[in-house]
Every structure is written in C-alpha cells, then in structure tokens.
C-alpha cells in the first residue's frame, strides 16, 4: 500500500491545481485506497456546500466609500516633558545631595621638644561665688570628651607607639600613633 495523500493535496486534486503527473497518481491512489476516497468525498461535499452558500448571497450593491477619518498624530511633547522633568529632578538631587569630602591627613610640624610649657594660672577675681541654690535637679555631670583617634590611612593598626606632639604655631597638643616603621597612623587632639 502506498502512502496516503494529505488533506491539502486532496483539496489541490479537487481544485485541479496539481501537476498532471500528480493528478494521475492521486486518481490511481483514490481507486485503491477507500480511506483517501472517503476523505476526498467529504472534502468535495464541503466544497459543494460552500459553493451553494456563495450562490445564495445577494449580489453586492454599489460600494460606497466612507470618508477617511484622519487620526491626530501621537504627540511627543508629553513624553519629552516627562523626560525633561526627570532629568531636572536628577540634576537637583545631585546638586542638593551633600558631598563627601575626603579628610586630608593632618600635617605634623616638627617638634623641638616634648616638654610642655607651663600654662599661666588664671587671675583670681575678688568676686565671691554665689551660694548654691537648692533645687530638685540633679547636679550636672562633667562632660567627658570621647577618646577617639582619627585614622590617617585606611589600613588597620596592629601595634604602635603613642607620642604626644604639639601641632602648629599655637602648639595644640595631640597624641599620634606611629607604627613599627615610624609612619604616623592615627591622631587625637587633646583638649
């Protein structure tokens, strides 16, 4: 038994659209294969029904053309305005965002001596202190400055030596941590 013909090939056979040699082969196969013959008969019946429906349809009348409705082209300005507003918001946010300023390492002045100069004693005033008032408030605690060092680089400090130095022309006292190689690694101002 030969291979059966597809539905599309059988439609082409019914419409006489196959080449002459394929038309002969299809006719010979339809004589031998009752299954393909049944499919051909069903396709022929369907085509006859469609043809009958087409004949029942009324003849088309005069075709009238409707006026062409022109559409307004999509305007770009809403999108452009949104893009400009977004760009302006980004610029304003960039301008108003506080900038991170890198902390420059302190420049240490050479110290001639580590001895501290004595500070002059404050002058004693003849004014007597006022008598303390009795109140329900607790006495104020003295503020203790935090004991923080400012790192002079990003590397961790493993060991080091703390040296008290005087900075600048006013000789501000400060503690500096030097590493084993003699590099200053951190500094703390003394109040």
C-alpha positions in Angstrom: 0.0 0.0 0.0 1.3 3.4 -0.9 1.4 6.3 1.5 -1.9 8.2 1.8 -2.4 11.7 0.5 -2.7 14.7 2.8 -5.9 16.8 3.1 -4.2 19.7 1.4 -3.1 17.5 -1.5 -6.6 16.2 -1.8 -8.0 19.7 -1.9 -5.5 20.6 -4.6 -6.6 17.5 -6.5 -10.3 18.6 -6.3 -9.4 22.1 -7.4 -7.2 20.7 -10.2 -4.2 22.6 -9.0 -1.8 19.6 -9.0 0.7 19.0 -11.9 -0.6 16.4 -14.5 1.6 13.5 -13.3 0.4 14.1 -9.6 -3.2 14.2 -10.8 -2.8 10.8 -12.4 -1.1 9.3 -9.3 -3.8 10.8 -7.0 -6.5 9.3 -9.2 -4.8 5.9 -9.2 -4.4 6.0 -5.4 -8.0 7.0 -4.8 -9.2 3.9 -6.7 -7.0 1.7 -4.5 -7.5 3.4 -1.0 -11.0 3.6 0.3 -9.9 5.8 3.3 -8.5 8.5 1.0 -11.6 8.2 -1.2 -13.8 8.8 1.8 -11.8 11.9 2.8 -12.0 13.2 -0.9 -15.7 12.7 -0.9 -16.1 14.6 2.4 -13.9 17.4 1.1 -16.0 17.5 -2.2 -19.3 17.7 -0.2 -17.9 20.5 2.0 -16.8 22.4 -1.1 -20.2 21.9 -2.7 -21.9 23.3 0.4 -19.7 26.4 0.5 -20.3 26.9 -3.2 -24.1 26.7 -2.6 -23.9 29.3 0.2 -21.9 31.6 -2.1 -24.7 31.4 -4.7 -27.3 32.3 -2.2 -25.6 35.5 -1.1 -27.1 38.6 -2.8 -25.1 40.4 -5.4 -23.0 43.2 -3.8 -24.5 46.6 -4.3 -22.8 49.8 -5.1 -19.8 50.2 -2.8 -19.8 53.4 -1.0 -16.7 54.8 0.4 -16.8 56.3 3.9 -14.8 59.4 4.5 -11.4 58.7 5.7 -11.0 59.7 9.4 -7.7 61.2 10.0 -6.2 60.5 13.3 -4.3 63.0 15.2 -0.6 62.0 15.2 0.7 61.0 18.6 2.3 64.0 20.1 5.7 63.6 21.6 5.6 66.6 23.9 4.1 64.8 27.0 6.9 62.2 26.8 9.5 64.9 26.2 8.2 66.9 29.1 8.3 63.9 31.4 11.9 63.2 30.3 12.9 66.8 30.9 11.3 66.8 34.4 13.1 63.5 35.3 16.4 64.9 34.1 15.8 68.1 36.1 14.9 66.1 39.2 18.2 64.1 38.9 20.2 67.3 38.5 18.5 68.9 41.5 19.1 65.8 43.6 22.7 65.8 42.5 23.2 69.4 43.4 21.4 69.2 46.8 23.0 66.0 48.0 25.8 66.7 50.4 29.2 65.9 49.1 31.6 63.6 50.9 34.8 65.5 51.3 37.8 63.3 51.8 39.6 64.0 55.1 43.1 65.3 54.4 45.7 63.9 56.8 46.9 66.5 59.3 50.3 67.9 58.6 52.5 67.5 61.6 55.0 70.1 62.4 58.4 69.1 63.7 58.5 69.2 67.5 61.6 70.7 69.1 60.9 69.3 72.5 58.4 67.2 74.2 58.3 69.2 77.3 55.2 71.1 77.9 55.4 74.8 78.7 53.6 75.6 82.0 50.3 77.4 81.5 49.9 80.6 83.4 47.5 80.4 86.3 44.2 82.3 85.9 43.9 85.5 87.7 41.9 85.3 90.9 38.9 87.7 90.8 37.7 89.3 94.0 34.1 88.2 93.2 32.8 85.6 95.6 30.9 82.6 94.1 27.1 82.7 94.7 25.6 80.4 97.3 24.3 77.3 95.7 20.5 77.1 95.3 18.6 74.1 96.5 16.8 72.6 93.6 15.3 69.3 92.7 17.5 69.0 89.6 20.4 66.6 89.7 23.8 68.1 89.5 25.3 68.3 86.0 27.8 65.6 85.2 31.1 66.8 83.8 31.3 66.1 80.1 34.0 63.7 79.1 35.4 64.1 75.7 35.4 60.9 73.7 38.8 59.3 73.3 38.7 58.8 69.5 41.6 58.7 67.2 41.3 59.8 63.6 42.9 57.3 61.2 45.4 58.8 58.7 45.0 55.9 56.2 42.7 53.0 55.5 45.0 50.2 56.8 44.3 48.6 60.2 46.6 49.5 63.0 48.1 46.4 64.7 50.7 47.8 67.1 52.1 51.2 67.6 53.6 53.8 69.9 51.6 56.8 71.1 53.6 60.0 71.1 52.4 63.4 72.4 53.2 66.2 70.0 52.5 69.9 69.6 50.8 71.0 66.3 51.1 74.2 64.5 52.4 77.6 65.7 49.9 77.6 68.6 51.3 74.2 69.7 48.0 72.4 70.0 48.7 69.2 72.0 47.9 65.9 70.2 48.6 62.2 70.5 49.9 60.5 67.4 50.2 56.7 67.0 53.2 55.7 65.0 53.6 52.1 63.6 56.7 50.0 63.7 58.0 51.6 60.5 57.8 55.1 62.0 54.7 56.2 60.0 52.0 58.3 61.6 48.8 56.1 61.5 46.3 58.0 63.7 45.9 61.2 65.6 43.9 62.6 68.5 43.7 66.2 69.7 44.0 66.7 73.4 41.6 69.2 74.9 
